[in-house]
Amino acid sequence: MGKRVLLAAPRGYCAGVDRAVITVEKSLELYGAPIYVRKEIVHNKHVVSTLEARGVIFVNETDEVPEGATVVFSAHGVSPAVHEQAASRNLRTIDATCPLVTKVHNEVKRFADEETEILLIGHNGHEEVEGTAGEAPGKVRVVDGLDEARNIQPTPGKKLVWLTQTTLSVDETMQSVAILKERFPEIANPPSDDICYATQNRQEAIKQIAPQADLVLVVGSTNSSNSVRLVEVSKEYGAANAYLIDYAEEADENWLTGVETVGVTSGASVPEILVRDLLAWLAERGFGDVEEVTATQETLLFALPPELRKDLKSAANN
């Protein structure tokens, strides 16, 4: 068949990431630099460094933001405690939390109000998990991996429900759910699927490519949960090798030895220019034949945060 590239579709930016990045860009235009952002707006090195060059200052906590300044909360969401800290410092806050993450926050609040213990399947220490669990301190137990699903001991006599971080491996999550259901047959399901549509779609696309690929290259950052999952899914579904890279220049020519088919995809926080750079790198090495493999079409768009829309409208009218 000769050397070829199978390019996954969909790939790259999801609606939540697109909204978050545009939120920061519009804030810069409207309020001027510096704009502060708590944590990384999305988990991608290129996006963060590009915004820093334009006057964005990334901080770990709101107490690093000068009183009265503007701070944007990242797409991963924050706990009510963070909102309270920002209010105590008179910060102008713009909440760029992905609406699909907000949905899980609302589920946590509802179940906590019903005195239900929440088993949150996700990665300990991930910003999204910290923000989600912070909606109901003491009522959320994080289940990180299959071993924890097998060993977690919920509070005796409590009603149980399972919820999930939005960016997990669909297959592994359902394995954790199966273990929990076997141990606790009465555990309730979430009202609707928590793993985001974009995470699922990118995994479905790479599942179609992986069995045909000698090598899969995933463009994404190491702290991007959904990007890391794409590497894992690639290997699980038959790719001989799979690597995660931020930039084309991180790819190693030795990886191409004996390779006929390269699969290429990118995580949900990756701008398309980085994929184009990788395709150009591959073309220079004989992999110029690119075939797109489409799992589904994505059309979802999210409106900008209401507080930003209001200020943009006011500025336009002046």
C-alpha positions in Angstrom: 0.0 0.0 0.0 3.0 2.3 0.5 3.5 4.9 3.1 0.3 6.7 4.2 -1.2 8.7 7.1 -4.6 8.0 8.5 -5.9 11.3 10.0 -8.6 11.0 12.6 -11.7 13.1 12.5 -12.9 14.6 14.7 -9.7 15.8 16.4 -8.5 18.9 18.2 -10.5 21.6 19.7 -13.9 20.7 21.2 -16.6 23.3 21.8 -15.6 23.8 25.5 -12.0 24.5 24.7 -12.9 26.8 21.8 -15.2 28.7 24.1 -12.5 29.0 26.8 -9.7 30.2 24.5 -12.0 32.8 22.8 -13.1 33.9 26.3 -9.5 34.8 27.2 -8.9 36.4 23.8 -12.0 38.5 24.0 -11.2 39.5 27.6 -7.8 40.8 26.5 -9.4 42.9 23.8 -12.1 44.2 26.1 -10.3 44.8 29.4 -6.7 45.0 28.2 -3.6 43.2 29.5 -2.9 41.8 31.9 -5.7 39.3 32.2 -5.2 36.7 34.9 -6.2 33.1 34.4 -6.4 30.6 37.3 -4.5 27.4 36.3 -4.0 26.7 32.6 -7.1 27.8 30.6 -6.8 24.5 28.8 -4.2 21.8 29.1 -2.0 22.6 26.1 1.5 24.1 26.1 1.2 26.0 22.8 -2.1 27.6 23.8 -0.7 28.7 27.2 2.6 30.1 25.8 0.7 31.9 22.9 -1.6 33.6 25.4 1.2 34.5 27.8 2.9 36.3 24.9 -0.3 38.4 24.5 -0.4 39.5 28.2 -2.1 36.7 30.0 -0.7 35.8 33.5 -1.4 32.3 34.6 -1.6 31.8 38.4 -2.3 28.8 40.6 -4.6 30.5 43.1 -6.8 33.6 43.2 -4.7 35.1 46.1 -2.0 35.7 43.5 -4.3 38.0 41.5 -4.1 41.7 42.5 -7.3 43.0 44.2 -9.8 44.3 41.7 -8.2 42.7 38.7 -9.9 40.4 36.1 -9.5 36.6 36.5 -10.8 33.9 34.1 -11.5 30.5 35.6 -10.3 27.6 33.3 -12.4 25.2 31.3 -11.9 22.5 34.0 -14.1 24.3 36.5 -13.6 25.5 40.1 -15.2 24.8 43.5 -17.5 27.2 45.3 -14.6 28.0 47.7 -12.6 29.5 44.8 -15.5 31.7 43.8 -15.7 32.9 47.4 -12.0 33.6 47.5 -12.3 35.7 44.3 -15.3 37.6 45.7 -13.3 38.4 48.9 -10.6 40.0 46.8 -13.1 42.0 44.7 -12.0 40.3 41.5 -13.9 40.6 38.3 -14.5 36.9 37.5 -15.2 35.3 34.1 -16.1 31.7 34.4 -14.9 29.7 31.3 -15.9 26.4 32.8 -17.0 24.0 30.1 -20.8 23.6 30.2 -20.4 19.8 30.2 -18.3 20.1 33.4 -20.9 22.5 34.9 -23.5 19.8 34.2 -21.5 17.3 36.4 -21.1 20.0 39.1 -24.9 20.4 39.1 -25.4 16.7 39.4 -23.1 16.6 42.4 -25.0 19.4 44.1 -28.3 17.7 43.5 -27.3 14.3 44.8 -25.5 15.8 47.8 -28.7 17.6 48.7 -30.5 14.3 48.6 -27.9 12.9 51.1 -26.5 10.5 48.5 -22.8 9.6 48.6 -21.1 10.3 45.2 -18.5 8.0 43.8 -16.7 10.2 41.3 -14.7 8.1 38.8 -11.7 10.3 37.9 -8.1 11.1 38.5 -7.0 12.3 41.9 -5.4 15.7 41.7 -6.9 16.6 38.3 -8.3 20.2 38.3 -11.7 19.1 37.1 -12.0 16.5 39.8 -10.9 19.0 42.5 -13.5 21.5 41.3 -16.3 18.9 41.0 -15.6 17.3 44.4 -15.5 20.8 45.9 -19.2 21.3 45.2 -20.0 18.9 48.1 -17.0 18.5 50.5 -17.2 15.3 52.4 -19.9 13.8 50.2 -17.7 12.9 47.2 -15.4 9.9 47.1 -12.9 9.8 44.1 -12.5 6.4 42.4 -9.2 6.5 40.6 -8.7 3.3 38.6 -9.9 -0.3 38.8 -8.2 -1.1 42.0 -10.0 1.7 43.8 -13.3 0.6 42.3 -12.6 -2.9 43.8 -11.5 -1.6 47.2 -13.4 1.6 48.0 -15.6 1.4 51.1 -18.5 3.8 51.0 -20.3 5.0 54.1 -22.5 2.1 55.3 -26.2 2.8 54.8 -25.8 5.7 52.4 -27.5 5.8 49.0 -24.9 5.7 46.3 -24.5 7.2 42.8 -21.6 7.1 40.3 -20.5 10.1 38.3 -17.4 10.7 36.2 -14.8 13.2 35.1 -15.6 14.3 31.6 -12.3 13.3 29.9 -11.8 9.7 30.8 -11.3 6.5 28.7 -14.8 5.3 27.9 -13.8 1.6 28.0 -11.9 1.9 31.3 -14.7 3.9 32.9 -17.3 1.3 32.1 -15.0 -1.3 33.6 -14.9 0.7 36.8 -18.7 1.1 36.7 -19.2 -2.7 36.2 -17.0 -3.4 39.3 -19.0 -0.8 41.4 -22.3 -2.2 40.2 -21.3 -5.8 41.0 -20.2 -4.7 44.5 -23.1 -2.3 45.1 -26.1 -3.4 43.0 -28.2 -0.5 44.3 -25.8 2.2 43.0 -27.6 4.8 40.9 -26.5 5.9 37.4 -26.0 9.5 36.4 -29.0 11.2 34.8 -27.0 11.3 31.5 -23.6 10.4 30.2 -20.9 12.5 31.9 -18.0 11.7 29.6 -18.0 14.5 27.1 -19.1 14.0 23.5 -15.7 15.2 22.2 -13.7 12.8 24.4 -15.8 9.9 23.1 -15.7 11.0 19.5 -11.9 11.3 19.4 -11.6 7.9 21.0 -14.0 6.3 18.5 -12.0 7.8 15.6 -8.7 6.4 16.8 -10.3 3.0 17.5 -11.0 2.8 13.7 -7.4 3.8 12.8 -5.4 1.9 15.5 -5.8 -1.7 14.1 -4.4 -0.5 10.7 -1.6 1.6 12.1 2.0 0.7 12.7 2.4 3.9 14.6 0.0 6.5 16.1 1.1 10.0 16.9 -1.2 12.0 19.2 -0.6 15.7 19.4 -1.3 16.9 22.9 0.2 17.8 26.3 1.1 15.3 29.1 -1.3 17.0 31.5 -4.2 16.7 29.1 -6.2 13.8 30.3 -8.1 13.2 27.1 -4.8 13.3 25.0 -3.1 10.7 27.3 -6.2 8.5 26.9 -5.9 8.6 23.1 -2.4 7.1 23.4 -3.8 4.4 25.7 -6.7 3.6 23.4 -4.5 3.5 20.3 -2.3 0.8 21.9 -5.3 -1.1 23.3 -6.9 -1.2 19.8 -3.9 -2.6 18.0 -1.4 0.2 17.2 2.1 -1.3 17.4 3.4 2.0 18.9 1.8 5.2 20.0 3.4 8.4 21.3 2.2 11.8 22.7 3.9 14.9 21.4 3.4 18.6 21.9 5.1 19.7 18.7 6.2 18.0 15.4 9.9 18.5 16.3 9.4 16.2 19.3 8.7 13.3 16.9 11.7 10.9 16.5 12.6 9.7 12.9 13.5 6.3 14.4 9.8 5.7 15.2 9.2 5.5 11.4 11.6 2.6 10.9 9.6 -0.2 9.2 6.4 1.8 9.4 3.9 1.9 6.5 0.9 3.4 8.1 0.9 6.3 10.6 -2.3 7.3 12.5 -2.5 10.9 13.5 -4.9 12.6 15.9 -5.0 15.4 18.5 -6.5 16.0 21.9 -9.4 18.2 22.5 -7.3 21.2 23.6 -5.0 21.2 20.5 -5.1 23.8 17.8 -5.1 22.5 14.3 -1.9 24.3 13.3 0.1 21.8 15.4 -1.5 18.8 13.5 -0.6 20.6 10.2 3.0 20.9 11.4 3.1 17.2 12.1 1.6 16.3 8.7 4.3 18.5 7.0 7.0 16.7 9.1 5.7 13.3 8.0 5.4 14.4 4.4 9.0 15.4 4.3 9.8 11.8 5.3 7.7 10.1 2.6 4.3 10.1 4.3 2.5 12.6 2.1 -0.5 10.4 1.3 -3.1 11.5 3.9 -6.5 9.9 4.2 -9.0 11.3 6.7 -11.0 8.7 8.7 -14.2 10.2 10.0 -16.0 8.7 13.0 -18.7 11.4 13.2 -19.4 15.1 12.5 -19.4 17.6 15.3 -21.5 20.8 15.2 -21.8 21.8 18.8 -21.0 25.4 19.8 -21.2 27.0 23.2 -22.1 30.6 23.9 -19.5 32.7 25.7 -19.8 33.2 29.5 -22.8 35.5 30.2 -20.7 38.1 32.2 -18.4 38.5 29.2 -21.3 38.7 26.7 -22.9 41.4 28.8 -19.7 43.5 28.8 -19.1 42.9 25.0 -22.6 44.1 24.3 -22.2 47.2 26.5 -18.9 48.0 24.7 -20.4 47.6 21.3 -23.2 50.0 22.2 -20.9 52.7 23.4 
